[in-house]
């Protein structure tokens, strides 16, 4: 349960803040109908994400991996941003220095109009050349659902295109990592909807706190990420953020 004191406490911090950084995970999109990875509905054909979201899985069976991404692309195409996305989009226009670092690849923050989004794990709406042929851009946008053939072809070399996401075992793009690192110098760092188990994303909140940020965690599972938090608001992001926004408006 969130408490009125918790909501008021976060609102007080936000009122004084200039630099606000928000770290989001799959839970923020749950109310939009996008299944989380480790919650109910997260398994596809009994595969865990760690079994499909790897380069090894793709090289073994690119069609299977693409079928999973197609399933997610079709699902997300039918979803709309929820109240959590909306509140964060409003904050992105309000605070002089706002950054949203998301592990989500669904594009819902962008669709809500959020400014300054860092896509830590890429986007399911982007593709890249599996072979890295250099004859095409490193990443290109393609929202075709479904593709006429799987894997879809790379426009540069005709070989396999891959989803433009970061897979397990792959490094985060150094420029993305550097941008996210800069955002950790902030007054308030809000962490919403992540199980905080996948690194390096899971280490960002602790680093922000070491640098002096006030860290608040929003998650119905009160234990997720709590060790790095000054405040834990145990509830759904779409409800908690709505309450925080109401508290800010009532100030
Ligand atoms: P997870 O599925 O691991 O965790 C989702 C979190 O959201 C859980 O802690 C839930 O308790 C919480 N949650 C559920 N409903 C919520 C709601 N309405 N509001 C707020 N929180 C809610 O998803 P991530 O932490 O995002 O990586 O997963 C991290 C990474 O693992 C993903 O980016 C992906 C995945 O495999 C890659 O693909 C590389």
Boltz pocket constraint, residues with backbone or C-beta under 6 A from the ligand:
constraints:
  - pocket:
      binder: B
      contacts: [[A, 24], [A, 25], [A, 26], [A, 27], [A, 28], [A, 30], [A, 31], [A, 36], [A, 37], [A, 38], [A, 39], [A, 42], [A, 49], [A, 50], [A, 53], [A, 103], [A, 104], [A, 121], [A, 165], [A, 166], [A, 167], [A, 168], [A, 192], [A, 193], [A, 194], [A, 195], [A, 196], [A, 197], [A, 198], [A, 218], [A, 219], [A, 220], [A, 221], [A, 224], [A, 235], [A, 236], [A, 237], [A, 238]]
      max_distance: 6.0
